[in-house]
Amino acid sequence: MIRWVAAVGILLLAAQTAAAAPNWAALDAQPYDPPKPAPAFALPDPDGKVTRLEDRRGKVVLLFFWATW
């Protein structure tokens, strides 16, 4: 009996979620702009060797920008 009640509850929740389409106008959603190429830049590593972005072409590059203020 408990399984039946749980299954009905899950189905009702899924039906309510599927029926509630987001109101995009109220969310002020903007269309997605396709990615743009990154500007060319070079950064020194801790040993002083300069690494350029074009040296990493075809590889995944993850940059962390942070500040202490």
C-alpha positions as CSV (number, residue, x, y, z in Angstrom):
1,M,0.0,0.0,0.0
2,I,2.8,2.4,0.9
3,R,4.6,1.7,-2.4
4,W,1.3,2.4,-4.3
5,V,0.9,5.8,-2.5
6,A,4.5,6.7,-3.1
7,A,4.2,5.8,-6.8
8,V,1.0,7.9,-7.2
9,G,2.7,10.8,-5.4
10,I,5.7,10.6,-7.7
11,L,3.5,10.5,-10.8
12,L,1.5,13.4,-9.6
13,L,4.6,15.4,-8.9
14,A,6.1,14.5,-12.3
15,A,2.8,15.5,-14.1
16,Q,2.7,18.8,-12.3
17,T,6.3,19.6,-13.1
18,A,5.9,18.7,-16.8
19,A,2.7,20.8,-17.1
20,A,4.3,23.9,-15.5
21,A,6.3,25.4,-18.5
22,P,8.6,28.2,-17.5
23,N,7.4,31.7,-18.3
24,W,10.5,33.0,-20.2
25,A,9.1,36.5,-20.6
26,A,8.8,36.8,-16.8
27,L,12.4,35.5,-16.4
28,D,13.7,38.1,-18.8
29,A,15.8,35.3,-20.5
30,Q,18.2,36.3,-23.2
31,P,19.1,34.2,-26.2
32,Y,22.4,32.3,-26.0
33,D,25.3,34.0,-27.8
34,P,27.7,31.5,-29.4
35,P,31.2,31.4,-27.9
36,K,33.8,33.8,-29.3
37,P,37.5,33.1,-29.7
38,A,39.6,34.1,-26.8
39,P,42.0,37.0,-27.3
40,A,45.7,36.2,-27.7
41,F,47.6,36.5,-24.5
42,A,50.7,35.2,-22.7
43,L,51.3,34.5,-19.0
44,P,54.4,33.6,-17.1
45,D,54.5,30.3,-15.1
46,P,56.1,30.2,-11.6
47,D,59.5,29.3,-13.3
48,G,59.3,32.5,-15.5
49,K,58.7,30.7,-18.7
50,V,56.0,32.4,-20.8
51,T,53.1,30.3,-22.0
52,R,51.0,31.6,-24.8
53,L,47.4,30.7,-25.5
54,E,48.2,29.6,-29.0
55,D,50.6,27.1,-27.6
56,R,47.6,25.3,-26.1
57,R,45.5,25.2,-29.3
58,G,43.3,22.1,-29.5
59,K,43.6,21.5,-25.7
60,V,41.2,22.3,-22.9
61,V,42.4,25.4,-21.0
62,L,40.8,26.3,-17.6
63,L,41.6,29.8,-16.3
64,F,41.0,30.9,-12.7
65,F,40.8,34.6,-12.2
66,W,40.7,35.7,-8.6
67,A,41.6,38.7,-6.4
68,T,42.1,39.3,-2.7
69,W,40.2,42.5,-2.3
